[in-house]
């Protein structure tokens, strides 16, 4: 029996699920207990908090000059703040007096307040008038200098204690372990079993009933025509949804539901086109399928209680994507789906390169954005394309096929890697690195095993490096000088260097947490992602939220897939989500090891799966139907639904 279907692997998944459920429940209940909250939708009730964008940094205040004050601005609507928290360092004083005056735009609000500050963590009580900004002036006669590490405005007094919180979490862990242990013991003694496979079997009944109505229609269309239409549909969606975002309509509720409908129609057409014979049930009793099922159910439950801006995702998973995976599993040659996805990305990249070289010049400060709005997004797209080219080159070497298509894939891999570098995207680089490492390891292995002659292999490698250097220089020049028209989208992002100047650190709860999580070096290395993560952690609840949190006057992305899914659908949704990613990586790696000497898509699936999983931790993976990595994941997820006992699945049938 294969590893991914073994009892040992199933027990491993059950253990992970149990531990994660206990931990996440305890974390959420601990936050509720320490804040005194009794709400499922406001688990950590700390009152309103605003992390300011103006006021931090180095300040020199001199009496009687224009430098005698600085501003604290919220970028939000006026609110009755009661506390200001400041972390001050590098102060040239022991204590200093500051005058704080509230403002609503240019109008003074309330009376001025004189408060003392000192180096370290300062809690400043204010009057609670509705303000949108504060003018902080020097009230002493001597000049002072200091650095404000972060500023936080709060409705309620800070009450968080890490030691107290950990005691709560520990108590809840013990409680949940005892309760769950008792329930399991009772079920075993009464020999009661839960049919966990029942919902999957029910879904397959629906897929069978629906899909078998189209068998005759699907068989009327030639296979090559259907394959070409599937590839065209994937390419159309990649550019269509990017066009919708670039014109500012992706985020609008009125448009999103129509795009969901278009996506569903396309995926249903793709699924129906894969029907080659009457459908039959497949054995999906696997941990990864159960994780996908419960992730989708959690999404549906959350949306039942709290409406979502990104609506219907769970329902689309269970119906349309589930049917797509089911028809895929019924194919005779299951490998061709992955092959078509690789081809779709290659053609989309060719179109994107032409558009970029003609209409999207690379700026001096910002990276290459291509047909997207942001260098990070384009870097990820190019990295996924690069994985397809590397997999194709590997297959050419194994088959000793060094014809024109091999040369085309070589050039494509070099251009896509060059575009990843020109985008300057760390997320794209993170996604590309595993693929490059494993491809290099494969190439070295071929040389040492004699599959490639050592002298020929080394000389080829040197020639490839020289050729890439030349192509990279050419791409760098062409992306700046070649475009004849500059197309500007309404949602184009600022150059990263300018955008970073507006980002300042924010606080969580305890000074010790703040000094570690918001250290300047950490913030610089993570390009400010840690600042968003802490805000998302503060908003944890059981049923999720309608949209993104408002930070610095605007909705901000989480830059982490797990936090994104927790914030949107609730903390327990993270359990099947994490298990799904773990299973996909484990299964794809095992298949890669088993099939590494074959021209199987297993290599491609593994390097993409591990790269996207790493990228998910630092990028906005949860942008449904839009993010390239999200599309790849849910387009290819059906590959791990297939049991390897049916050994026709991911191997190319010659």
C-alpha positions in Angstrom: 0.0 0.0 0.0 1.3 3.5 -0.8 2.5 5.8 1.9 -0.1 8.5 1.4 -2.9 5.9 1.8 -1.3 4.0 4.7 -2.7 3.7 8.2 0.4 5.3 9.6 -0.1 8.4 7.4 -3.8 8.6 8.4 -2.9 8.4 12.1 -0.3 11.1 11.5 -3.0 13.4 10.1 -5.5 12.6 12.8 -2.8 13.5 15.4 -2.0 16.8 13.7 -5.7 17.7 13.4 -6.4 16.9 17.1 -3.4 18.9 18.3 -4.2 21.9 16.1 -7.9 22.0 17.1 -6.9 21.9 20.8 -4.3 24.6 20.4 -6.4 26.9 18.3 -9.4 26.6 20.5 -7.3 27.2 23.6 -5.6 30.3 22.0 -9.0 31.8 21.1 -10.6 31.0 24.4 -7.6 32.4 26.2 -8.0 35.7 24.4 -11.7 35.7 25.2 -11.0 35.0 28.9 -8.3 37.7 29.3 -10.4 40.3 27.6 -13.7 39.3 29.2 -15.4 38.7 25.9 -18.4 36.4 25.4 -18.7 37.0 21.7 -17.9 34.5 18.9 -17.3 37.4 16.5 -15.3 39.6 18.8 -13.2 37.0 20.7 -10.5 39.4 21.8 -12.3 42.5 23.0 -9.6 45.1 23.5 -11.7 48.0 22.3 -10.8 50.0 19.2 -7.1 50.3 18.4 -5.4 52.5 15.9 -1.7 52.1 14.9 -0.7 55.5 13.6 1.2 56.2 10.4 2.5 59.6 11.4 4.4 60.5 14.6 7.1 57.8 14.8 10.7 58.4 14.1 13.4 60.7 15.4 12.2 64.0 16.9 14.1 67.1 18.0 11.8 69.6 19.8 13.1 73.1 20.4 11.0 75.8 22.2 9.9 78.9 20.3 10.7 77.4 16.8 8.8 75.5 14.1 10.4 72.4 15.5 8.6 72.6 18.8 5.9 70.0 18.0 5.1 66.9 15.9 1.8 65.3 14.8 0.1 62.0 15.6 -2.3 61.2 12.8 -4.7 58.3 12.6 -5.8 58.5 9.0 -9.2 57.4 10.3 -12.5 59.0 11.1 -12.6 61.0 14.4 -12.9 58.8 17.5 -13.0 59.2 21.3 -9.5 57.9 22.1 -8.7 57.4 25.8 -5.1 56.3 25.7 -1.9 57.0 23.8 0.9 54.4 24.0 4.4 55.3 23.0 7.7 53.4 23.0 10.5 56.0 23.3 14.2 55.3 23.0 17.4 57.4 22.5 16.1 60.1 24.8 18.4 62.9 26.1 16.2 63.4 29.2 14.9 61.5 32.2 11.5 63.1 32.0 9.9 65.7 29.8 6.5 67.5 29.6 4.5 67.5 26.4 1.3 69.4 25.6 -1.2 67.3 23.7 -4.0 69.0 21.7 -6.7 67.0 19.8 -7.8 68.0 16.3 -10.6 67.1 13.9 -8.9 68.1 10.6 -7.9 71.8 11.3 -10.3 72.4 14.2 -9.1 72.1 17.8 -11.1 69.6 19.9 -11.2 69.8 23.7 -8.6 71.4 25.9 -4.8 70.9 25.8 -3.4 68.3 28.1 0.1 68.4 29.6 1.6 64.9 30.2 5.0 63.6 31.2 7.0 61.1 29.1 10.2 59.1 29.8 12.3 56.7 27.9 10.7 53.3 27.5 7.0 52.3 27.4 4.6 55.3 28.1 0.9 55.1 28.8 -0.7 58.5 28.4 -4.2 59.1 29.5 -6.2 61.6 27.5 -9.6 63.1 27.8 -11.5 61.0 25.2 -12.7 63.7 22.9 -13.4 62.7 19.3 -10.2 63.4 17.4 -8.6 62.3 14.1 -5.1 63.7 15.0 -3.1 65.1 17.9 -0.5 67.9 18.0 2.2 67.1 20.5 4.2 70.2 21.6 7.1 70.8 23.9 5.9 72.6 27.1 9.4 72.8 28.7 12.0 75.5 28.1 14.8 73.2 27.1 15.2 71.3 23.8 14.8 67.6 23.8 15.5 64.8 21.3 14.1 61.2 21.3 13.0 58.4 18.9 9.4 57.2 18.9 9.5 53.5 18.0 5.7 53.1 17.7 2.5 55.0 18.7 -0.8 53.3 19.4 -4.2 54.9 20.2 -6.6 52.9 22.2 -10.2 53.2 23.3 -9.5 51.0 26.4 -6.6 50.6 28.8 -4.1 48.1 27.8 -4.6 45.0 30.0 -2.7 42.2 28.3 -0.4 40.1 30.4 1.6 37.3 28.7 2.0 35.3 31.8 -1.7 35.5 32.7 -2.6 34.7 29.1 -0.4 31.6 29.0 -2.0 30.4 32.2 -5.4 30.7 30.6 -4.2 28.8 27.5 -2.7 26.1 29.6 -5.9 25.7 31.6 -8.0 25.5 28.4 -5.7 22.9 26.8 -6.1 20.7 29.8 -9.9 21.2 29.8 -10.3 20.4 26.1 -8.0 17.4 26.3 -10.1 16.0 29.2 -13.4 16.7 27.5 -12.3 15.2 24.2 -10.7 12.2 25.8 -13.9 11.5 27.7 -16.0 11.8 24.5 -13.6 9.5 22.6 -13.7 6.9 25.4 -17.5 6.9 25.5 -17.7 6.5 21.7 -15.3 3.6 21.8 -17.0 1.8 24.7 -20.4 2.1 22.9 -18.7 1.1 19.6 -20.1 4.2 17.9 -18.4 5.2 14.7 -18.8 8.4 12.8 -19.0 8.0 9.0 -16.5 10.6 8.0 -16.5 9.4 4.4 -20.3 9.9 4.1 -20.2 13.5 2.9 -17.6 12.7 0.3 -19.6 9.7 -1.0 -22.7 12.0 -1.1 -20.8 14.6 -3.2 -19.7 11.9 -5.6 -23.3 10.8 -6.1 -24.1 14.3 -7.1 -21.1 14.5 -9.4 -22.1 11.2 -11.0 -25.7 12.3 -11.5 -24.7 15.6 -13.1 -21.7 14.5 -15.1 -23.2 11.4 -16.8 -25.7 13.7 -18.5 -22.9 15.1 -20.6 -21.1 11.9 -21.7 -22.6 11.9 -25.2 -22.1 15.6 -25.7 -18.4 15.4 -24.6 -17.7 12.4 -26.9 -18.8 14.4 -29.9 -15.9 16.8 -29.7 -12.5 15.6 -30.8 -10.0 15.2 -27.9 -7.4 17.6 -29.4 -10.1 20.3 -29.8 -11.2 19.8 -26.2 -7.6 20.0 -25.0 -7.0 23.2 -26.9 -10.2 24.7 -25.5 -9.2 23.8 -22.0 -5.9 25.5 -22.4 -7.6 28.6 -23.9 -10.0 28.7 -21.0 -7.2 28.8 -18.5 -5.4 31.5 -20.3 -8.5 33.6 -20.7 -9.2 33.4 -17.0 -5.7 34.5 -16.0 -5.9 37.6 -18.1 -9.5 38.3 -17.6 -9.3 38.4 -13.8 -6.1 40.5 -13.9 -7.9 42.9 -16.2 -10.8 43.1 -13.7 -8.4 43.9 -10.9 -6.4 46.4 -12.8 -9.6 48.3 -13.6 -10.5 48.4 -9.9 -13.5 46.1 -10.1 -12.3 43.0 -8.3 -12.9 44.3 -4.8 -16.4 45.5 -5.6 -19.2 43.2 -4.3 -21.4 44.1 -7.3 -18.8 42.7 -9.7 -17.3 39.9 -7.7 -20.4 37.6 -7.9 -20.4 37.9 -11.7 -16.7 36.9 -11.8 -17.5 33.9 -9.6 -20.2 32.9 -12.0 -17.8 33.2 -15.0 -15.2 31.2 -13.2 -17.8 28.5 -12.4 -19.0 28.3 -16.0 -15.4 28.0 -17.3 -14.5 25.3 -14.8 -17.7 23.3 -15.5 -16.9 23.4 -19.2 -13.4 22.2 -18.6 -14.7 19.4 -16.3 -17.3 18.3 -18.8 -14.7 18.3 -21.6 -12.7 15.8 -19.6 -15.5 13.2 -19.6 -14.3 10.3 -21.8 -16.7 7.6 -20.6 -19.5 7.2 -18.1 -18.2 8.4 -14.7 -17.7 6.0 -11.8 -17.0 6.5 -8.2 -13.5 6.8 -7.0 -11.9 6.1 -3.6 -11.3 9.5 -2.1 -10.9 8.2 1.5 -7.7 10.2 2.0 -6.6 12.8 4.5 -6.0 15.5 1.9 -9.6 15.1 0.5 -11.0 15.2 4.0 -9.0 18.4 4.7 -10.3 20.0 1.5 -13.9 18.9 2.4 -13.8 20.4 5.9 -12.1 23.5 4.8 -14.9 24.1 2.3 -17.6 23.3 5.0 -15.9 25.7 7.4 -16.0 28.4 4.7 -19.7 27.8 4.1 -20.6 27.8 7.9 -18.7 31.0 8.4 -20.4 32.7 5.4 -23.8 31.6 6.8 -23.2 33.6 9.9 -21.2 36.5 8.5 -21.5 37.6 4.8 -18.3 37.9 2.9 -17.0 40.3 0.3 -15.4 37.3 -1.3 -18.5 35.3 -1.4 -19.4 31.7 -2.3 -15.8 30.3 -2.2 -16.7 27.3 0.0 -19.7 26.5 -2.2 -17.6 26.7 -5.4 -15.1 24.4 -3.8 -17.7 21.7 -3.0 -19.6 21.9 -6.2 -17.6 23.2 -9.2 -14.0 22.4 -8.2 -15.1 19.1 -6.6 -16.7 18.1 -9.9 -13.6 19.1 -11.8 -11.4 16.9 -9.6 -13.9 14.1 -10.0 -13.8 14.1 -13.8 -10.0 14.4 -13.7 -9.8 11.3 -11.6 -12.0 9.5 -14.2 -9.6 10.2 -17.0 -7.5 7.4 -18.5 -4.5 9.6 -19.0 -4.5 11.8 -15.8 -1.2 13.3 -16.6 -2.5 15.4 -19.4 -4.3 17.8 -17.1 -1.0 18.9 -15.5 0.5 19.1 -19.0 -2.2 21.4 -20.2 -1.8 23.6 -17.1 1.9 23.9 -17.9 1.2 24.8 -21.5 -1.4 27.4 -20.5 1.1 29.1 -18.2 3.8 29.1 -20.9 1.5 30.6 -23.5 0.2 33.2 -21.0 3.8 34.1 -20.3 4.6 34.6 -24.0 1.6 36.9 -24.3 2.6 38.7 -21.1 6.2 39.2 -22.4 5.0 40.8 -25.6 2.7 43.1 -23.7 5.4 44.0 -21.2 8.0 44.8 -23.8 5.5 46.9 -25.8 3.5 48.7 -23.1 4.8 48.2 -19.5 8.3 49.8 -19.0 10.2 49.0 -15.8 10.7 52.0 -13.6 13.9 53.0 -12.0 12.7 52.5 -8.5 10.1 49.8 -8.9 10.4 46.3 -10.3 8.8 44.8 -13.4 5.0 44.6 -13.1 4.1 43.1 -16.5 0.3 42.6 -17.0 -0.2 42.8 -13.2 -0.3 45.8 -10.9 2.6 44.9 -8.5 6.1 43.4 -8.8 5.3 40.8 -6.2 2.4 39.5 -8.2 4.3 39.4 -11.4 7.3 37.8 -9.8 5.1 34.9 -8.5 3.5 34.5 -11.9 6.9 34.3 -13.6 8.2 31.9 -11.0 5.3 29.5 -11.6 6.0 29.7 -15.3 9.7 29.0 -14.6 8.8 25.8 -12.8 7.0 24.6 -15.9 10.0 25.3 -18.1 12.3 23.5 -15.7 10.1 20.4 -15.6 9.9 20.4 -19.4 13.7 20.7 -19.7 14.2 17.8 -17.3 11.9 15.6 -19.3 13.8 16.5 -22.5 17.1 15.5 -20.9 15.7 12.2 -19.7 14.2 11.4 -23.1 17.4 12.8 -24.8 15.2 15.0 -26.9 17.4 18.0 -27.9 15.3 19.4 -30.7 13.8 22.8 -31.3 11.2 22.5 -28.5 14.1 21.9 -26.0 15.8 25.1 -27.2 12.5 27.0 -26.8 12.1 25.7 -23.3 15.7 26.7 -22.4 15.1 30.3 -23.7 11.7 30.4 -21.9 13.3 29.3 -18.6 16.0 32.0 -18.9 13.6 34.8 -19.8 11.2 33.8 -16.9 14.0 33.6 -14.4 15.3 37.0 -15.7 11.8 38.5 -15.2 11.6 37.1 -11.6 14.8 38.9 -10.9 13.7 42.1 -12.6 10.5 42.1 -10.7 12.6 42.3 -7.5 10.0 40.2 -5.7 11.0 38.3 -2.6 7.9 36.2 -2.8 8.7 35.2 -6.4 12.2 34.4 -5.4 11.1 32.3 -2.5 8.8 30.4 -4.9 11.5 29.9 -7.5 14.4 28.8 -5.3 13.2 25.3 -4.4 12.6 24.5 -8.1 16.0 25.8 -9.0 17.7 23.8 -6.2 15.9 20.5 -7.1 16.5 21.0 -10.8 20.2 21.6 -10.2 20.3 18.5 -7.9 18.7 16.5 -10.7 21.2 17.7 -13.2 24.1 16.9 -11.0 22.6 13.4 -10.3 22.3 12.8 -14.1 26.0 13.7 -14.6 27.2 11.5 -11.7 25.0 8.6 -12.8 26.3 8.8 -16.4 22.9 9.7 -17.9 24.7 12.9 -19.1 28.3 12.7 -20.0 30.4 14.6 -17.4 32.4 16.8 -19.9 29.3 17.5 -21.9 27.2 18.3 -18.8 29.8 20.7 -17.3 30.3 22.5 -20.6 26.6 22.8 -21.1 26.1 24.2 -17.7 28.8 26.9 -18.3 27.3 27.7 -21.7 23.8 28.0 -20.0 25.2 30.4 -17.3 26.8 32.6 -20.0 23.7 32.6 -22.1 21.5 33.5 -19.2 23.8 36.4 -18.3 23.4 37.7 -21.8 19.6 37.2 -21.9 19.3 38.9 -18.5 21.2 41.9 -19.7 19.1 42.0 -22.8 15.8 41.7 -20.8 16.9 44.4 -18.4 17.6 46.8 -21.2 14.5 45.9 -23.2 12.1 46.3 -20.3 13.3 49.9 -19.8 13.9 51.1 -23.4 11.8 49.0 -25.7 8.2 49.9 -24.7 6.7 52.3 -27.2 3.5 53.0 -25.2 3.1 53.1 -21.4 -0.2 51.5 -20.2 -1.1 52.6 -16.7 -3.7 50.7 -14.7 -5.8 52.4 -12.0 -4.5 50.0 -9.3 -0.8 50.1 -10.2 1.1 50.1 -6.9 3.7 52.7 -5.8 7.4 51.8 -6.3 8.4 49.7 -3.3 11.0 52.2 -2.0 8.4 55.0 -1.8 5.7 52.8 -0.4 8.1 51.6 2.4 8.7 55.2 3.5 5.0 55.5 4.5 5.1 52.3 6.6 5.8 52.5 10.3 5.7 49.9 13.0 2.6 49.1 15.0 2.2 47.4 18.4 0.5 44.3 19.6 0.1 44.2 23.4 3.1 43.7 25.6 6.4 45.8 25.5 8.5 42.6 25.2 6.4 41.4 22.2 6.7 44.8 20.6 10.5 45.1 21.0 11.0 41.7 19.3 8.2 41.7 16.7 8.7 45.3 15.6 12.5 45.5 15.7 13.7 47.7 12.8 15.8 44.8 11.5 12.9 42.4 11.5 10.6 44.9 9.8 13.2 45.6 7.2 13.9 41.9 6.5 10.2 41.1 6.2 9.5 44.3 4.3 6.9 45.3 7.0 4.9 42.1 6.7 5.2 41.6 10.5 3.3 44.8 11.0 0.2 43.4 9.3 0.5 40.0 10.9 0.1 41.5 14.4 -3.0 43.4 13.5 -4.6 40.3 12.0 -3.7 38.3 15.2 -5.5 40.9 17.3 -8.7 40.3 15.3 -8.9 36.5 15.7 -12.5 35.2 16.2 -14.5 32.0 15.6 -16.6 33.1 12.5 -14.3 35.4 10.6 -15.0 38.8 9.1 -16.6 40.3 6.0 -13.5 42.0 4.6 -9.9 43.0 5.4 -9.2 45.0 8.6 -8.8 48.8 8.3 -5.2 49.7 9.1 -3.9 53.3 8.6 -7.2 54.4 7.1 -7.4 51.6 4.5 -8.0 47.9 4.0 -4.7 45.9 4.3 -3.8 42.5 3.1 -2.5 39.9 5.6 0.6 38.8 3.6 0.1 35.3 5.0 -2.3 32.7 3.8 -3.0 31.1 7.2 -3.8 34.5 8.8 -5.9 35.4 5.8 -8.0 32.3 6.1 -8.3 32.7 9.9 -9.4 36.3 9.6 -11.9 35.6 6.9 -13.5 32.4 8.1 -12.5 31.9 11.7 -9.7 30.4 13.7 -10.8 26.7 13.3 -10.7 27.0 9.5 -6.9 27.0 9.9 -6.9 23.3 11.0 -8.0 21.7 7.6 -6.1 24.5 5.8 -2.8 23.6 7.3 -3.4 19.9 7.0 -4.3 20.4 3.3 -0.9 22.1 2.7 1.0 19.5 4.7 -0.6 16.7 2.8 0.0 18.2 -0.6 3.7 18.7 0.1 4.2 15.3 1.6 2.3 13.4 -1.1 4.0 15.4 -3.9 7.4 14.8 -2.4 6.8 11.0 -2.0 5.6 10.8 -5.6 8.6 12.8 -6.8 11.0 10.4 -5.1 9.2 7.4 -6.5 9.0 8.7 -10.1 12.2 10.8 -10.3 13.7 8.7 -13.1 10.6 9.1 -15.2 9.1 11.8 -17.4 6.3 12.3 -14.9 4.7 15.6 -13.8 5.6 14.6 -10.3 8.7 16.7 -10.4 6.8 19.8 -11.6 4.0 19.3 -9.0 6.5 18.9 -6.1 8.6 22.0 -6.9 5.5 24.1 -7.4 3.8 22.7 -4.3 6.7 23.4 -1.9 7.4 26.8 -3.5 3.8 27.9 -3.3 3.5 26.6 0.3 6.5 28.7 1.3 5.3 31.7 -0.7 1.9 31.3 1.1 3.5 32.2 4.4 4.7 35.6 3.2 2.3 36.6 0.5 -1.4 37.3 -0.1 -2.3 33.7 -1.1 -6.0 34.1 -0.2 -7.2 36.3 -3.1 -9.8 33.9 -4.6 -9.8 33.5 -8.4 -7.1 36.2 -8.7 -3.8 35.3 -7.2 -1.7 33.1 -9.6 -0.6 30.9 -6.8 -4.2 30.4 -5.6 -5.3 29.5 -9.2 -2.4 27.0 -9.6 -3.2 25.4 -6.2 -6.9 24.8 -6.9 -6.4 24.0 -10.5 -3.8 21.3 -9.6 -5.2 20.1 -6.3 -7.1 17.2 -8.0 -3.7 15.5 -8.6 -3.4 14.5 -5.0 -7.0 13.3 -4.8 -6.0 10.5 -7.2 -4.9 7.3 -5.4 -1.6 5.9 -6.6 -3.1 2.4 -6.4 -4.6 3.3 -9.9 -1.1 3.6 -11.4 -2.1 5.5 -14.5 -2.6 8.7 -12.6 0.3 11.1 -12.9 2.5 9.1 -15.2 2.4 9.9 -18.9 0.9 7.1 -20.8 3.0 6.8 -24.0 
